[in-house]
């Protein structure tokens, strides 16, 4: 397959690859975007739609250890490990456990804070520049509790975030219902995050960015799966299901599918696994909520979108190959209904499952090694961190000063 005269080939057409493609193409880089399926139809399509700067603590939290027996035994619990996948997950899990120690936990937290502090203003500027304002809103979001035993945890979490500069306000029941009248009065309290944004239509965002990229002169090749890479003196040889490509430079942004290609391109084995995330879309409930609502007790989120109400959540460690357990999507309806005053209309509901790329230290890999750029491993924060990640890649590409220290996200931490 011939793709002549391109400066950069990006492997992966999710939100990370697409935002970076637009960012670089707009600055004169000739970019070809290779997507194994259809652009933006993986985790970028099915996520909860949050631009969530408040997520500044790693998943490697010691509090999760006591839940491990339930993870193995409950197939529909909010956090599940498929016991059949456990042998393959163990090396990654051991490194995850090591990152729960105080020193690495604090370091990872600071790196997430640095990245997320810039994500909302970066997104708003990007949305305005590329006519995405209709689908990117900043109305805030709620984190609710309904168990009395959870109130102290909620208050502690809010104080912890305020102490590091993540604005939030504690709302007790009456004020909470003023912010979101559709909630049942069993919701006792909530944290309100005024600086959390969300996308009301992820499909429209993807379509607009794809169109913009093409109008800028970019080239998209869909259903083009990169099977193998080899670096030679004349370039980087990509073997794909559509033929061979010789690339001058490559950026890897293949999400949960990046591990093997990263090893081929750099010689480094990245501790990357996949969180399988689920959602249930209720197409007749687009006006039910005014702002996104997350339940601390039930471990899921409800996001109002133009296409319906998205119930999203649950984490499942079962690898890339096991079939989806759509019961995990449908059970979200059972969590949502008790939180709302009137019954949800679940007619024509659509379940979905996708893969979130998770490193053992909860940080993405954003780096440049000679002719290779790396931009993957953003876990559940791909949408949140897409623009700031593209800015870091652009700084590498043009040899410019970085707005934030890029070292915490570099590949060298795994060597």
HELIX and SHEET records of a PDB file:
HELIX    1   1 UNK A   15  UNK A   25  1                                  11    
HELIX    2   2 UNK A   43  UNK A   46  1                                   4    
HELIX    3   3 UNK A   62  UNK A   67  5                                   6    
HELIX    4   4 UNK A   68  UNK A   73  1                                   6    
HELIX    5   5 UNK A   83  UNK A   85  5                                   3    
HELIX    6   6 UNK A   86  UNK A   98  1                                  13    
HELIX    7   7 UNK A  102  UNK A  117  1                                  16    
HELIX    8   8 UNK A  119  UNK A  129  1                                  11    
HELIX    9   9 UNK A  133  UNK A  135  5                                   3    
HELIX   10  10 UNK A  148  UNK A  150  5                                   3    
HELIX   11  11 UNK A  151  UNK A  163  1                                  13    
HELIX   12  12 UNK A  173  UNK A  179  1                                   7    
HELIX   13  13 UNK A  202  UNK A  215  1                                  14    
HELIX   14  14 UNK A  255  UNK A  257  5                                   3    
HELIX   15  15 UNK A  259  UNK A  266  1                                   8    
HELIX   16  16 UNK A  327  UNK A  337  1                                  11    
HELIX   17  17 UNK A  379  UNK A  381  5                                   3    
HELIX   18  18 UNK A  382  UNK A  397  1                                  16    
HELIX   19  19 UNK A  407  UNK A  409  5                                   3    
HELIX   20  20 UNK A  411  UNK A  414  5                                   4    
SHEET    1   A 6 UNK A 219  UNK A 221  0                                        
SHEET    2   A 6 UNK A  31  UNK A  34  1                                        
SHEET    3   A 6 UNK A   8  UNK A  11  1                                        
SHEET    4   A 6 UNK A 250  UNK A 252  1                                        
SHEET    5   A 6 UNK A 372  UNK A 376  1                                        
SHEET    6   A 6 UNK A 365  UNK A 369 -1                                        
SHEET    1   B 3 UNK A  50  UNK A  51  0                                        
SHEET    2   B 3 UNK A 197  UNK A 199 -1                                        
SHEET    3   B 3 UNK A 136  UNK A 137 -1                                        
SHEET    1   C 4 UNK A  79  UNK A  81  0                                        
SHEET    2   C 4 UNK A 308  UNK A 317  1                                        
SHEET    3   C 4 UNK A 272  UNK A 282 -1                                        
SHEET    4   C 4 UNK A 350  UNK A 359 -1                                        
SHEET    1   D 7 UNK A  79  UNK A  81  0                                        
SHEET    2   D 7 UNK A 308  UNK A 317  1                                        
SHEET    3   D 7 UNK A 300  UNK A 305 -1                                        
SHEET    4   D 7 UNK A 292  UNK A 295 -1                                        
SHEET    5   D 7 UNK A 141  UNK A 145  1                                        
SHEET    6   D 7 UNK A 189  UNK A 193 -1                                        
SHEET    7   D 7 UNK A 169  UNK A 172 -1                                        
SHEET    1   E 3 UNK A 226  UNK A 232  0                                        
SHEET    2   E 3 UNK A 235  UNK A 240 -1                                        
SHEET    3   E 3 UNK A 243  UNK A 247 -1                                        
END                                                                             
